[in-house]
Amino acid sequence: MMIMQVFVAGGSGVLGRRLVPQLVARGHQVTATTTSPAKLDLLRQLGAEGVVMDGLDALSVGEAVAAAGPDAIVNQMTGLSEAHAGKPNLRKADRFFATTNRLRSEGIDHLLAAAEATGVSHVVAQGHASFNGLREGGWVKSEEDPLEVVEGTKAISHLEDVVVRAGGTVLRYGAFYGPGANDDQVKMVRKRMFPLVGGGTGYLSWVHVDDAASATVLAVERQAKGVFNIVDDEPAPVSEWLPHLAECVGAKTPRRVPTWLARLLAGEMAVGMMTEGRGFSNAKAKRELGWQPRYPSWRQGFKEESA
């Protein structure tokens, strides 16, 4: 295995914090970015050299990448921690995901330009595959199947197009759980504020953050190309995973809310996700990356995380 200089954009985020130590443990030298000077200490503790960078500023990105001189760039930038500072509001999904969508379009363009300017041949970028498969046909989608067409998917489609064209890798991660990943959700489940909508027939794919990080390390080391779904082995309907999550965190059984009422209270996106969402298959990642999740199912993962 070649020891590499790896540049992790968004190293202080939920996934970055699990990824940086795994890269360091494999002997790689890591430069990791944050938008907050207060998090530079954290990045040092994780074993990386920390840099403050604004992913939406082409000059900031260009200077940070040039100074690091990496062999590979990993994009884990999102605006979700900033969005979560308030209570997640899926009725205003466009506002909630606004910064993340810009980072997945403008931000990835800046990183690819910096990669080209500095001769970095491989870029790995964060995509998304939890419930957002096209809502027709089967309940479980492969990388060949299109994503649903909504405002937020435009940014992901752009990211996939430009990264794949540049010979890079897009890792479509499922819904994260694990350290620091779904605390808001667990709080809502505990307060019985996360109801089952309709029959809870919509499918969702989960992945533990440590498994998402291990898949990312493999993609970097193997210089993989193309799109991969990074999800566990068991895509499942909300009617199965939500009561199990409630049980694991010691909450009462989730309430049931009819679809028409949920549409008024939570908006179209939440209702679509919980009644018509499509999950994803990880067969390609296992086959081509040699990835084996440590938590093959959310059933075991939720239990261990809640213990």
N, C-alpha and C positions, 0 to 999 in steps of 0.2 A: 504493500500500500504506500502511495506517495504522500508524504507529509505536505500539507498545503497551508497557504495563507488564505484564510476565509474571511470575507467581509460580510457581516450580518447586519443588514439595515433593519432597524426595529428590534434590536437585541434586548431591550428592557421590557418588551411586551410579554404577554402570557406565554406564548410559545417560545419566544427568544430566550426567556429565563431557563427553560428546560433544554433548549437546543445548545446554547453556548457551552455549558458544562460537558455535554456529550461529545461535542467537537474537540474540546480541550482534552478530555479523557482519551480520545483516539490519537492525541499527539499533534493535532493541528494548531496553528497559531491564529488567533481570532481577534479581529477588530470589530467591535460592535457599536452601533449608534443608538442614540436616544435624542429626543427633542428637549430633554430636561437636564440641565447641569446637575440637579440634585440626585440624578440616578447614575452618575459616573462612578461613584463608589460601589454601587451594587454591581455594575459591569466588571469592575476590577475584582470584586470578591468572587464573581463567577469564573474568573480566569482570563477575561478578555482585556484588550486595551480599549478603553471607552472614548468615544468621540461624540460631540454634540453636532447633529446634522438636521437640517430641515429638508425633508424629502420632497417638498413642493417647490423648493428653490434650486434651480438647475446649477447655479454656481456653487452653492453649499454642497450639493451632491458630488459635483465634479471635483471639487477640492478634496473632499473627504476620501473619495475613491483613489484619486491620484496619490495622496499622501500614504495610503495604506498599501498600495501596490499589490492587490490580491491576485490569487490564482482563480478564485471563484467568488461570486457574489450571491448572497441569499437574501431575498426580499421578504421580510416579515412585517412590513410597515402596515399598520391600520390606524384608524382614528377611534377605535372602539373604547379604549380606556377613557378617553376624553368624553365620548358619547355617553358612557355609563356613569359619568359623574352625576348626571341626573338619572331619574328612573327610566329604564328602557321604554320607549313609546313606539310600538309598531304601527300605531295609527298614523304617526308622522315618520314613517320609515325613511322617506327621502332625506329628511333632516337628520335622522339618527345615523344614517350611513353616509352622509354627505362627504365628510373628510376622507373616510375609507374609500369611497368611490373615486375621489380625486387622486388618492395615493395609488389606486389600482390603474389609473389612466395616466395622469401627468407624472406621478411619482415613478412608475415603472419606465416611462419614456426617458426620464432623467437618468435612471440607473443604467438603462441599456446604452444611452449615449455616452455615459461615463465609461462603461465597459468597453465600448468600441474605441474610445479615445485612448484608453490605457492598455489596450490589448488583452483584456480579460475575455477568455473564450467561452466561459460557462456561467450561466445565470439560472438560479433556481428561485421560483416565485410562488408565493402563497395564493392558491385559488380557493374555491369553496364548493363543497358537495355534501349538503346535509339533507335538505328536503326539496332542493331546487331543480330536480329533474323535470323534464317536460311532462305536464299533467295529462298524458294520454298513454294508452298501451299499458305495459306491465308496471308493477310497483317498484322494481329494482332496475336501475339503469347502469350501463357501462360507459366507458369513455367515448364510445362511438355515438351514443345518444345525445341529442341536443339538450341544453339547459332550458328551463322555462324562460319565456321572453317577458321580462319586467325591467323597470328602470335600472335597478341595481345590477342586473345581469349584463347590461351593456358594458359596464366597467370591467367585469370579469371576462367577458368575451374579448374585449380589447386586449386585456392582459394576456389571455391565452394566445391570441393571434400573434402579437408582437414577440412574445417570448419564444414560442415554438418556431416562428420564422427566423429568430436569431440563433436557433440551435440549442435552446435551453429547455428547462423542465418546469412544468406547472404541476404543483401538488395540490389537488383539490381536497382539502381537509374536511372531514365530517364535523359535526357539532362537537366542540371541545368539552371535556369534563376532566376533573383532576385538580391539582393545586392551583388555586386562584382563577380557575377557568369558568366555573358556572355557579359561583357563590350567590349571585343575584337570583338566579333561577331557584336554587335550593331555598333561599329565604322566602320566595313567593310560594313555593310548595308547602313549606312549613306553616305559612299563614293561610293556607287554603285559598290563595289568590291566583293559582294556576289551574284552572278548571279543565275538565275533559269537554271538548266542544263536539257536539253532535255525537256520532259513534266513535270518534277518535280514530277514524280509518286512515288518516294520512300517515305515510311512512317517513321515518327519519333515520339517518345514519350517524352514529356516534364514533368518536375516537378519543382515547385517553391522550392527554398532552404529551406524555412521555413516549407513547407509540408514534405520535405525529412527529416528534423530534427524531426518533430513531430512523423513521422513513426518510427524513430530510438528510440525515447524515449519509445514508446509503445513496441517495440521489446525487449528493455532492461527490462522494468518493467514486461512484461508478460513472460520473459525468453522463447521467441518463438524459435522454432526449424525449420530448413529448409530454403528454398529459397523463396523470395517474390519479385515481381516486384513492385517497388515504383514509379509509374507514374501517371499522371493525367487521367481524364476520357475520353480524346479525342485524341487518336493516330491519326495523320493526315498526308496527303501527303505534301511535300515541297511546291507544287503549291498553297496550302491553307495557311500554316502558315507564309511563307516567305513574301508574299505581305502584310499580316496583320501586321507583325512585322515592315516592312518598313513604313507602314501608321502610326503606333503607335509612331514611333520615328521621324516622320516628314521627312522621306526620300522619294526620288522619287521611282517609281515602279522599282523593280529589273530588270536588263537586262536579256535577254534570250541568252543562249549560246548553240550551238549544242553539242551533246555528244562527237563527235570525237575531237572537239576543246578543250572542258573541260578536256578530257583525256590527251591531250598534256600539257595543262597549269597547271592543278591541280592534275593530277594523278588518278590512278585507284580507290583508296579508296574513294575520294570525289565523283567521278562519281557514284560508286556503292551505296554510301549512298543516293545520291540525286535521283537516278532513280530506285533502287531496294531494298532500306532499308525496314526492317520490324519493325513495332511498337509492343507495348506490352499491355496486359490487367492487370488491377489492382484488378480484382474481388477477388483474394485470399487474398490480403492484407486487403481489406475491410471486408471480411468475417471472417478471422481468427485473425487479429490484432485489428479489430474494428476501423480501420483508416478511417477518412473522410477528404480529402484534403480541405483546406480553399480556394484554387484556383482550382476548378474542371476542368477548361479548361484554356489553354494558351490564349484563346481569351480575357477573362477577365483579366488574369494575366499580359499579355503584356501591356494592356491598363493602368492598375493601376500602374505598375512599371514605365511607361513612363510619367505618369501625372506630 
